[in-house]
Amino acid sequence: MRGKLRRGKLRRGNLIRARGCVALVTGLLLLLMAGCSGGGSGSKDGGITLRFQSLAWQQESVAANKALVREWNATHPDVKVEYVQGSWDSVHDQLLTSFEGGEAPDIIHDASDDLADFAYGGYLADLGTLLPARLKSDIPQHSWETAAFGSGVYGVPFLQEPRVLIANAGWLKASGVRIPTPERPWTWDEFRAIAKRLSGKGRYGVAWPLKEPVSATLNLSLSAGGQLFHRAADGKVTVRFDAADAVVPRTVHDEVNTDRSASGATLGMGGSDTLPGFFGGKYAMVPLGFSYRQQIVQQAPKGFDWQVLPAPAGADGLTQGVSPQTLSIAADSPHKKEAAEFIDFLLRPANMVRLALGDWMLPTGTEALKDPALHTAKDGWATGAALAAHLRPAPAQSVRGYPEWKDKVATPAFQEYYSGAIGLAELRKRLVRDGNLVLARYQR
């Protein structure tokens, strides 16, 4: 509403009423702006309130996050943090909507493989000059690379989880197979042979829960030297499916379709779906993320004996890709400095350990990783901690167009290959030919 008031043409009464209308409209506009603005705000006492959206969902993890928020608020009366509960199931669309609507939280919990579009879209702040030297030096460079896009860093990687083998310890012991350790893991060929040896009479050596097959396949393929995505000098990315990229997919395919040592029924399952069969003695091993150990502790029948084994090693040893959980700051936040100070507090070594224990994951910080609580034999913590040095950025970490390639090309191609519907040549053709057509649209 921008009606003009011409001087000298209004009588006194009309002028008073006009001024009243202007004041009313101005007040309404201010209220609307306050209601629609995102990020932190000023409180009644002149302090700042930051909104921290957390995706913690396990009871222990939520408790750890909320406790740290309370501790911050108790010692920072001028900069309060409001805890906002988010959900992994809907975070990408929810954040996109909040960014476009100007209502994004100041501090954003997400995963590094979800940041590329937000970083390139200008929705996240470059943290390069905001973070203290202590935090920058505590987290290894290879972890920082997971949240680096272009010339900026748009998230602080703080929690990560390797993929491990959860095994029925009694079954393996009775079979007499060699038990692998981080110092002497199984090779992929040895893993296939042992899975076959453990199978028979309606039981399977391994269950592959591959409802979402792309991330697991690509991340494990790093151990064999697989890269799949290759970036040229001009920055453009293309897909190649070389011999090293075929090691892990061929192992899964042959276990299901040739050896019959892996159940084809689990290919469409999520990790949690395989646990009843695992507890019931149907599968000797299940490749799962490290954090699944909490579900096993909670759900396993009394007396069930299980253990954590390292994933098989290839030409590049135990290397595997990860997409760490991250903390970012919204580009529109008016209080970036204070938000960065809260992130620094949240990720002090002792606090990072609390968050890792709450999520049953590993911290990225070198000091936090030294904590004795992360090196106990109980629940496989020591095995996971030994794998931390081998974790690298997921192959597709900074590839623009990856979500579309994954959904439209790679997921159906891997699913058909693992089920035996297509062969390796057809898998290669789809990933490369169709995949490069998708990526090309994002790199014009």
Phi, psi and omega in degrees: 000112186229047178296138182266142176250115182273127181295144174077358183247004179242139173288162186305314182297318179295323181295319178298315179295322179296316178297323178297320179295318179299316180296319180295315181296318179299317179297318179296320178297320179296320178296318179296318179296320179294323182286331184264345183289141179262181175075194183292163181217169175272140179269173183298330182269013177090359180276184183246143173239122178257140177260124181246110179268115181254144176256010176305137182228332177288146186306314180295323181290315177300317180298318180295316180296314181294324179296319180292324175297317178298319180295321176298310183299328181290336183247002180226074185297337182268349179226091181273147177245130177258123180280127179238126182274123175250186182220134177299329186295331187231013192296321184297308181294322179297317179293318180301317178296318182290325177296311183292333179268002180070027184237024183291145174294158180292314184246127191239122175267127181204195175240150188298329181283000177254000189270337190306308183297322179291322180292310180293334180279356177083015183273342183247147179281142172286122187272001187308317183259359184266333188269146179287157181300325181303313183290320180299317184280338183285330182263127183300153182301321182295334175285319177300328182297338180290340182242017179260127180226122186065231181259006184242166174242124191242012176197155174257110178288125186229337176229142181214157178217126173285162171268130184232172172261121172266121189238149171284103188298320180296319180297313181295319180297317181294331182283338181080011180288157176290131179273124183283155175228165176302330179283331181219074182283169171288150166278170178294323177294320179294320178300317180296318181295321181289321177300321178292320180295328182278353187264161175135156178056045177079006178246153185237145178291331183210149171241123178259102176278098188237044174301324173244087192278341192290308183300313181299317182294312182294318183292319178289332181294340177300329180298330181267004182090007179287141179236320180067306179264131183230126183260127180277175181298331180277003177091351182281143184252136173232161180260131171230139178246092183267182182300321180294329179289341184271347187301305183291312178302320180294323178299312180298312181303314184288326176296323181281315192258338181253304184281336187058032178265354176233139182283123176294338181293336182274352183300330180266008183265157165273169184303316182296331183294336183275346187296319178302318178292324177296312179295330183276004177082022180271329181234137179280327184217149175223121174287120184218162172293151186303327184288346178297345179302328180296316178298322181294317178300320183283327191252342185297141177299152180301130179088356179292126185259114182227162179210162180257127178242150176292150174297156180301155181250149178239211182300330178258026175070222184271008181305135172209157182273148176221156172239092186297157168289147187227160170238126181236169177238132180295138180298330182274357181296129178281357185230056182296321181299313180293323178297319179294325178293323177293318178300318179299320177295314183299329186251025167297150186311311182296322179288324178297324176296318179299318179293321180294315179295322180294328181261359182057039181235186179251140174284155175275334184294136182294323179292317180297323182295343179279349185300132181303332181298338181266005183235022178274152177289331182302132177060018173077015182302317184297320179297315179297315181299326179291340180272347187303321182292346184260002184274135182227165179302138177304143185305326184265015191310314186244020182275115177287135183092358181301315181305318180290318177301317181296312186287317188268333185247299192289316183300307179296326181294313178295319180299318180290322179294313182295328180280349180094005183286331177228163179263181183295323180297317179292322176301312180301316182298316181293313182299319185277302185295303182291325181295318180291331175296320178293310183297326181300327181294334181270356187237021181287000000 
